[in-house]
């Protein structure tokens, strides 16, 4: 079945983003446009045609990457589920992602991305926007749920999301690196320990 022009363009963009992710994962800031295009089965001219250049491709790659905690993989919890149980489910999912055989490659990619973006304000801005978006998606799972006899506000949910994401990222790295044999009980208990007035802050 022949692709339409729009479908072909979308497929080529996806191929270049995936290729960029693989090459950056290996080379970091030393990633070459020629290698990315070759891996994607396209020419460097296609990169300029589709993205405008290497930097814009890198921006698209960073923007496309959801990070270690892909909230989209977490099924929408029932509205009536207690806040602590939603936090527990997020922790369980994160532990499973951290224990996945491909997690080491993702961690290496994240390190390479940091190498790439720290000296590039445009890329750093995109990465920060992606982080904030992930935190907002996570906060949406918490907002409105009952805690302490009241509904969790958007601001409280965002504070909890930021703290939880930072905690789980650190614990997850220890799992990926094999530094600690972390049980699900520890993962969940530590995550739920953040559900306190001190973390949530005022309503």
Secondary structure as UniProt FT lines:
FT   HELIX           5..27
FT   HELIX           28..30
FT   HELIX           33..40
FT   HELIX           44..51
FT   HELIX           54..64
FT   HELIX           71..73
FT   TURN            79..80
FT   HELIX           83..99
FT   TURN            101..102
FT   HELIX           103..117
FT   TURN            118..119
FT   HELIX           121..142
FT   TURN            143..144
FT   STRAND          146..147
FT   TURN            148..149
FT   STRAND          150..151
FT   HELIX           154..177
FT   HELIX           184..192
FT   TURN            193..194
FT   HELIX           197..200
//
